[in-house]
Amino acid sequence: MRRILCVIPAHNEGANLAAVVDEVRSRRSDLDILIVDDGSTDRTMAIVPLLGVRWLQLSDRLGIGSAMRAGLRYALRQGYDTVVRVDGDGQHRADDVDALLTPVFASHADVAIGTRYHVDGATRKPRVISALASLLSARTGRHVTDPTSGFYALGPRAIRILAEHHPTGYPEPELRLFLRRNALNVVEVGVRPRARLMGQSSLTAARLVAAAARVLLALVIVPLRRPEKETARV
Amino acid sequence: MSDHIQMELLAASVLLLVVVLDLVRRRKLTEEYSFLWIFSALALLVVSMRQDMLLTAARWLGVADPPAVLLVVLVATVFTASLSLSVIVSRQRQQIERLIEETAILSAELRDVRAAHATK
């Protein structure tokens, strides 16, 4: 029997979290849910304790990578062997969680990543995303279709490594490079795209420029790093 | 290089050394980060007392004006210092992130323990 933790990273998602939690619960009642509040300044933390889920509260905003690291370390300590990340803004459908978990349970994947672009032409891919996907495919030697997807399921080995080393900043593209460098087996799984439920994305123009710079640096640097050791520290 | 400049340089390096050591004495600067500055001060001290080293370096580098070598050395020192400060800041950032993550996990575990205790 596998123990699965659904980690929901959230920054100022007070308006969406109740709906996200309800959706996950109604679809997969066997999943334990952990919300990781990444230094929210809205009413997120007034709501979270009322949802009947587990939660971590980061005292400052550290970014989604740090929120995931905290969630994964919590998962390790509590003895979970599978983690699925569902974003707090509601853009990931709980309906697709099954599809992500299947390859991880079948043990032929350490990581299953949701892709919104699995059917060619079904969803128009913005040019920047296409370019990034090509760069990542070239650098990893694997076919990357959705380089900015943060909808993924992790098996035991991926949890152990990412609990210490999940990339930070704007981590999704760098995550692909990191997984490849550390010889973790990745499969892409088709998911249906959806817009965030309510509110604004925390991505602004200035953040996008910073994110682009970090991704470019990661493209050069990450494949040159040494693979990380799996640490026993929990 | 004139004797005048030499005296100023000597005074400056002694002053730097005294200030750094005093900061360490008052625990305002920890030992591990003080060595960079102590080495810089000592290097400056040596150069100010041994003009011939500066002349040799200038000839070796093909610089016509020996005091210009001094300037190059100073710039290099400042560069090294600020680069190592960036490394230190980066390490501290990682440590702070880790601490915030850990305190969040610990308080969640504490919550669990308290809840278990309350229901007993």
Boltz contact constraints between the chains, C-beta under 6 A:
constraints:
  - contact:
      token1: [A, 56]
      token2: [B, 104]
      max_distance: 6.0
  - contact:
      token1: [A, 56]
      token2: [B, 108]
      max_distance: 6.0
  - contact:
      token1: [A, 57]
      token2: [B, 104]
      max_distance: 6.0
  - contact:
      token1: [A, 58]
      token2: [B, 100]
      max_distance: 6.0
  - contact:
      token1: [A, 58]
      token2: [B, 104]
      max_distance: 6.0
  - contact:
      token1: [A, 59]
      token2: [B, 100]
      max_distance: 6.0
  - contact:
      token1: [A, 60]
      token2: [B, 100]
      max_distance: 6.0
  - contact:
      token1: [A, 62]
      token2: [B, 97]
      max_distance: 6.0
  - contact:
      token1: [A, 66]
      token2: [B, 97]
      max_distance: 6.0
  - contact:
      token1: [A, 69]
      token2: [B, 101]
      max_distance: 6.0
  - contact:
      token1: [A, 70]
      token2: [B, 101]
      max_distance: 6.0
  - contact:
      token1: [A, 70]
      token2: [B, 104]
      max_distance: 6.0
  - contact:
      token1: [A, 73]
      token2: [B, 105]
      max_distance: 6.0
  - contact:
      token1: [A, 74]
      token2: [B, 105]
      max_distance: 6.0
